[in-house]
Amino acid sequence: MPMQHHDSPILDPHWEGYELARDDTHRYVWIWMGFNIRLIALSLSDDAFGYDHGWCYARDVELVTKAVAEWDPDTQDEPMGWHKRPTWPTRQAPRRDENPDYNRARCEHGSYFLDNGCRVLNCRDIREHEDRAHAKGPA
């Protein structure tokens, strides 16, 4: 089943957040996390004890809602617009090979490795990526 978006967010009293959409495997709920909003992917099989994936956004409900509305979790690993990925491993879409440009490697702050780098000073992921590239030598 493709992602089913709700006309209005559904209150989730357990997580104290709002479900925006669901697909065959997960419910996508945003919750307040201090200075951020976190979008969490809750497994339909057992979401009572934790979430599988999470992405932090600025405290802007419209931004998160738009990111989920534009995201295709079947072909796209992660939604757009987040500034921190607090979960590991990185989510991989079941049909990610259909959208290789979108599913390029990103750092934990959402930047694509091969674009303009990361907006976070001394991003560990970018440094490690560059170290691996230097170790390989020129192409």
Beta strands, then each sheet from edge to edge (+ up, - down):
strand 1: 4-12
strand 2: 17-22
strand 3: 26-33
strand 4: 36-43
strand 5: 53-57
sheet 1: 1+ 2- 3+ 4- 5+
end
